């Protein structure tokens, strides 16, 4: 049993301005992949192993933020800092010159801090949303950045209502260069390239709260180097039911 308290405050300083602050604890148990993975990439010549001896992560979080809302738009920003204990990441377990094998381990201590800024505005029937995030990470034992965390990321979305009740959105998601692997000294040896993904979605609501949507994530099938996992073009359709929701054009 683990208790994770959190305290948050919200103050409306002006009709259009809201200030927020929060502090709290976090807790995360290792997932199935981190415990039991046995993955071998024969083409790239490396392997990743789970670790059943992993301990749960714990953290302490603090954030402050502000939001301004006008007649046709909004802007919000947030500063945050998180202190981790037993942070989970992959580390090499082979010697230099051998085929690399990585295994999940607990980092003694680490921290993540940064800023998020986002906003939106209505212009000539279009809704434009944009956001940017800057992130700094550090392993307390080595002073090196944590793996898998890009220093910069951004998002730009264009949304519009079309004839026949159709609603469309086009979203560009930019992910910055990201450290992915270390050598036995702790130095970063592999980086995932920065890349931008374009997502497209079209939806229409019908009677009785039904919504039909079709879309494509990573529309142009962008595949940067050193990207682990499924990132190719993903085409989907979805039928969603919202009980009691009125039909909107």
Phi, psi and omega in degrees: 000134180224128177263132180235086182289155177212138177235127181227146179228146179224130182227123175273095183288325176220171179303324184258358187238127178236134177248143182224151174208150179205151171222151180183173177252153176230162183205132179217126177275152177301140179274178185300317181298315182294331180276318194236004184301140170221088188244129178234124175255096185291329180292317180274343176079039177217167179220154177231130183242147172282177182214107182288351179269006181299143174261154177296150173279147170227155185208162172231131190235145175217142180208151172224145183204167179217149178221130175245131181236124177250193182292324183236009182196178179209157172220134175221150178217155183212134169256136182217156177212134180230129175257123181255147167233136182062037177302138184260126173208169180275145176224148178289145178239006178252162180274159178304139181095342177269159175301126187293133173234129182246148180220149179284134177222164174271127169277135184303305181215153177196169178215152177225129178217157180176193181221140174239132177228134177211159180199168179207154181207149175262125181223111174054042180088351177260143168254124181247120176243140179216151178208154178216141177229134174243135188224137174234133181232158181202132169275118186298330183285325185248342185077006183265159179291151174287153183279155172075015182237106179290143179286335182222143175207156182205166181210139175223124183233137175243125182233141181206147173268127183257172174301161180066024176074014179279143175237131184235152176217137174238125186233130173254125180243116181254130179240127184284173178301135191228130175290134186238328185220154176237162169263186185291343177273352182097350180289143179288127183246346183219134180237142172274130183297149171293146178203162178238131181249139177250126177246143179230136180216136176231133184219156175215135177265143179240185179294161177064026174075017179274141175227128177252131182227144171230150182191176177216123171267141186056059188306321184264014172058045179289133180222093180286163177291151176064025178263115181271140176097184186276114178228006182287176181303133181233112180259136185216162168224147184215140174242120185240141178243124177246096183301131174080357181279129180291156178281130177241146180291000000 
